[in-house]
Amino acid sequence: MDQFNAQYHLPGLFEFYALYRLFLPLFFEHREYFYDWCGIGSIYGAPEGCLWGGGRVSCGDCDPRDALALLRDYGISARLTFSNSLLRPEHLADPRCNALCRLFESSGENGIIVHSDLLVDHLRQHYPGLYLVSSTTKVLTDFSAFRQELARPEFRYVVPDFRLNPALEQLRALSPQEKAKVEFLCNECCRFGCPDRRACYEAVSRKNLGEPGPEHRCTAPDAAQGYRFSRAMENPGFLSVGDIRDTRLPLGFSEFKLEGRGLGSAMVLEFLLYYMTKPEYQLRVREAIYLDAMLDLF
């Protein structure tokens, strides 16, 4: 998909398989509905019950072989979100996660989103055919630390914390090689000044390991409302369509990640409409998705 300037990395490979089974044919067969400057670089996620999972508690229940077959039909990379930050050596033998790595390595140009350096070493040794992405769960808010991460050759891409998104002057000064590795998180709703982001991710990692620990409670004033796209748009770290097309692309950046694994397919569809679909075709795409989904029920 080198003809596109921007590559989106989309959430919910396993969680929203049914949505992508409807959306991908529309995207590739009706390119006139969508911005001609963007493509799909990957779709990421993890099936439920993955010890190595991170970022969100995995909940996808589709057959991994079906998910891989769908993406392979369209030449899209699949990524496993194995970004657990609390892994210990004994966890590396987990049969389910290793089996998934073998399957993904044998099924095309696929990758792993990773946090733990212990897991990085394991993956490089046993699954060298999988490319690696440095996870945003590392909460890289210091720009010098972010540049050090970009310098690590084991990572094809590095996702900084969304709070570095507004640092345009520092981002502009990156080399072309560094810019090629930056993958911006676009639509985070977390409070910009939140001091507990790392603790939140660690709580998720403990849950995926099945280990006891303190329940993390978000202290943001509006946390009880959950994710609101309208509120995310007001976040200082939010990247709009205009920011991507008119600012980031001209600066030499091309990789953009959308969050949303834990939000439901209706919300993810709104992301696909906003970020990828021309306004005059958004209703047409929404109708096609919902009407086809309804037909599948009868």
C-alpha positions, 0 to 999 in steps of 0.5 A: 500500500505504498501509494498512500501517504498515511497508514492507519493502525486500527483496533480490534482484530479479534474483538471487531472481526465482524465489523472489519469483515464488512468494512474492508470490502467497502474500503477496497471496492469503493475507494471513492468513498474514502480519502485517497491519502490514507490506507490501512497499515495494520489491524491489532488486537489479542484473543481473550485469555492471552497471558502476554496481553496488555493495554486492555484486557483481551476479549476477542473470541474469533478464530485467529485463523479467520482473522488472519485470512481476512487480512491476508486477502487484503494485504493488511498486516496483523499485530498481536498486542502482547504489551504486558509490562509485568512478565517474568521468565516463567511466563515466556513458556505460555503455550497459547501465546507461543502458538499465536506467534507461530501462527502469525509468523507463518501467515505473512508480514505480521507484528507484535506490539510489545512492552517487556524487554524480556519478551522482546528477547524471546520474540527475536530469538524464537520468532524473527519473522515478526516485526516489533512495535514499541508499545505506548504502554511504556508511557514515553512522555520525555522526549529524550527517552522517546528518541532513545527508543527510536534508536533501538534497531529491534523496533520497526515502530515506536508509539509515544505517549499521546502527550508528546503529540503537541511537541511539533518543534521537537518532532520536526527536528527528527531525522527522516529515519526517526520520523519513519518509525514514529506511530502517533496515537491519535484519539486518546481520551485520557486526561492530558495531565493524568499522573496514573497512566502507567499504573492503569496499564500495570493493573491491566497487565496484572489482570491478564496474568490472573494475579491479585493486586489493587484495582485501579480507579481513574481519578479524572473528574469525568471518568464515570462517563467512559470514553467520549469521542467528542471529549477526546477531540478536545484533548490537547493530544488529539490528532484530527484529520486536518492535523494528520493531512495538513501538518503531520504528513508534510513533516514526513510522518506516515503512521497513525494509530487509533485506539478503541479495543475496549469501546465497542464496534459502533464507536470504532465505526465512528473512528473509521468514518471520521478518520478515513471516510469523506464526509459526503460518503459517511452516511452511505458507509454507515448504512452499508455496515448496519444494513449488512449486519442486520441481514446477517442476523436473519 
